[in-house]
Amino acid sequence: MTTRAGFIALIGEPNAGKSTLLNRMVGAKVSIVTHKVQTTRARIRGVAIEGDAQLVFVDTPGLFKPRRRLDRAMVAAAWGGAADADIIVLLVEAHRGITEGVERILEGLAEIGQGRKVALAINKIDKVKSEELLGLTKDLNDRYDFAETFMISAERGYGVDDLRRWLAEQLPEGPWLYPEDQIADLPMRMIAAEMTREKLTLRLHQELPYQLTVETENWEERKDGSAKIDQVIYVVRDGHKGIVLGKRGETIKAVSQAARAELEEFLGRKVHLFLQVKVRPNWLEEAERYSEMGLDFKDGNA
């Protein structure tokens, strides 16, 4: 039996649907999906099997115009993920078309896309009429020589199987890179922190989510099969701490319950989750916080 394996980078603007597509491809929730842009900070790898092929997806942070150190480190991680991949899939939102951001990505692809297959996936196709889709497809293919174009709805699953089959056929021959039952190469501690951060992002609708990070400080396996997980939520100001805690601790309690429920479902066992909120005014400038997120601190230099 000939097996295939390789890395596939999903790139696009923030909110293009990369995390939704990754989760759909893998069949489990390995990347956080929220209504907020720029929620994916680290390059999360999800692993999917298609026939004799193992597809290792690199879900990159959205490509946007960086302003802060964290932004710059995220954009560097995104292009780094694409440069290391065997195949690149560019996601473009059907209803937004060719934005300034998409034009910048196409320019970047002209540099790093040489020598590797780049596919175009037009996402959220249920939001536009078919004639608009045809025009957008032609326009994009005139600007870049894509190996293949797919019309998909990552949220509804439409067209995703076709894309996965094509990707499987394009990957290089070789042994599988991960055990058959593994769906992500992130440590469980980081996945658990991401799940809590997602619940915070959903709960707090202000700008605050970009000013906080979550770290799993301690993970203890108990004799009864349950896990005790201690996490710290770092914020930059005292006022932010109050927002995260909420009136009479209601916000943190709701976040904790939601994160615990999802962790229990993910792990298939009981979880005891304990959250603490700490003020660290300079966490956005601390190298240690970046390595916890899987980002390179040096890439954030202007």
Secondary structure, DSSP 8 states (H G I E B T S, - for coil): ---EEEEEEEEESTTSSHHHHHHHHHTS--S---SSSS---S-EEEEEEETTEEEEEEE--------SHHHHHHHHHHHHHHHH-SEEEEEEETTT-S-HHHHHHHHHHHHH-TTSEEEEEEE-GGGS-HHHHHHHHHHHHHHS--SEEEE-BTTTTBTHHHHHHHHHHHS-B---SS-TT--B-S-HHHHHHHHHHHHHHHH--SSGGGG-EEEEEEEEE-TTS-EEEEEEEEESSHHHHHHHH-GGGHHHHHHHHHHHHHHHHHHTS-EEEEEEEEE-TTGGG-HHHHHHTT--GGGG--
